[in-house]
Amino acid sequence: MRHGQAASQSARGRQRRAGTRQSAGQNREISISDQAEAEQDFRVALGYIKDGETRKAQMRLEGLLGQYPDYVAALFELSRIHIGREEFGPAADYLARAAMHNPWDERVQTNLAACYFKLGADDMAEIVYRQLIDLNPSYAETYFNLGQLYGRLRDYGRCEAALLKALDLRPDYYDAMTALGACYEHLGQLAESYRTYLAATKIGGDRLLDAVGGLAGLPAALVEIDLMALLDRAAATVDPDDEADAGIIASARARILAHQGKHDAAWSEAAALNNRYRDRLAAQRAGDEKAYRLTMEWARELKKIPVTPVPEVEEDVTSLFILGPSRSGKTTLERLLATLDDTVKPGYENVVVRSLARRTNLVAGRLGINNVAALPVGLHAHFTRFYRQELARRSDGRKVYTTTTPGMIQDVPRLVTLVPKAKFIFLRRDVDDLAVRIFFSFYRSGNSYGYDMKTITEYVSWYYQLIDLWCELFPGSTLVVDYETLVEDPASVWERVLDFCSLAGEYPSSMIVGDDRGAATPYRSLIDADR
């Protein structure tokens, strides 16, 4: 209380002495004694912070800001107090005010971008990171953070560019290297992913786990090292009570055992990990299953309602949605088409549609909901305008822009009515092979169905039923490709897809498609028992 009273008395004294003071935000003259007193108050606040008395520090700093609204150091320290409490909204408010008064402060801009990232304000985070690059183009951490943002947005092309720049500035940047390995994996560039993860193990020191976990997720044919020994080394250096690390270790061990042909042990390891997440996600899974049922009912009712595609103009880029469940071969097909690099621009698992649905709602003064199916009819034209603008920016003059986000299967009818020149290729794969690959995948969030063979199979069945319905409703805009055919005869799939998209090009015979057929064969009895 004594400190608070002193601050109030000090503030009253300043008010009496500061005859030349003007209103907040205007230029004002401050006496030398006022400046010295303010700096003394600021040092007292820093002392409180050092002693862990953040409430006292907060009161002192807020008192200072009442008198000196442009005291950037006080704004910055207040933001740090809120960041320490994980109160990112108030922290961002203080940092935005600090940046308004001093836009050249890299610490302020870095923390502001981080708060926006935490708050999910991705557009603002990107803007601030770009401003930081203008301020200091040699700061590797900014490019890494920007790469992480693009990775979250599934904008893997720009993610790769940002991470490569970070590594160009800091070749031993372990976090950037492991993030780049994951980026290459999403891009389907598995050999590059292997080389990048392997290079990371050589500079990681005691921080091997992310690199080893990444290596374990790659096809066994690529891995030429004793991965289990490396995993044991990595596991010995992490906190055994850290749940995220424990999940990476268990998932990696299951995959390595599978690569070694120890299928019973691999299944047991994966099942033990999945059981923990299955129980935790039970409520989410129940909600998702209800949503799946409602979607199916709505889809069947659509047969009675005519759907009118959005009118096209000559400049429109074809939006090619390559959809299928996780692990069904979408990236393989997209990578095949991307060999037409002067015609096809891969967007990978981008979330353009959903981010623009959110933007449309916000511009209209509505809640920032990213569900395109929930857009009212009155906003459809606005969404289409935003989409055309964004696609023109992203497509770099190419004729076709691809998207492989699996969850957009539910949005197909609305995409037909909102997205010009929308086409859909659906990937199907043997259900058991697909279910095994999902079962062995470690999803750090979402995919509530993915931890139990029964729920995986039900999800895949639901997905395939939707594919059948959309093909029936939109026969001119849809095409089904079987993964097995893509592996057995990729040239024939190539011809069908190019004809479907009104494209021309010679099949890239040098491309290796890969073959993951028969994934379920070693686990046949275990699959039957688990269902």
Secondary structure, 3 states (H helix, E strand, C coil): CHHHHHHHHHHHHHHHHCCCCCCCCCCCCCCHHHHHHHHHHHHHHHHHHHCCCHHHHHHHHHHHHHHCCCCHHHHHHHHHHHHHCCCHHHHHHHHHHHHHHCCCCHHHHHHHHHHHHHHCCHHHHHHHHHHHHHHCCCCHHHHHHHHHHHHHCCCHHHHHHHHHHHHHHCCCCHHHHHHHHHHHHHCCCHHHHHHHHHHHHHHCCCCCHHHHHHHHCCCHHHCCCCHHHHHHHHHCCCCCCCHHHHHHHHHHHHHHHHHCCCHHHHHHHHHHHHHHHHHHCHHHHHHHHHHHHHHHHHHHHHHHCCCCCCCCCCCCCEEEEEECCCCCCHHHHHHHHCCCCCCEEECCCCCHHHHHHHHHHHHCCCCCCCCHHHCCHHHHHHHHHHHHHHHHHHCCCCCEEEECCHHHHHHHHHHHHHCCCEEEEEEECCHHHHHHHHHCCCCCCCCCCCCCHHHHHHHHHHHHHHHHHHHHHCHHHEEEEEHHHHHHCHHHHHHHHHHHCCCCCCCCCCCCCCCCCCCCHHHHHHHHHHC
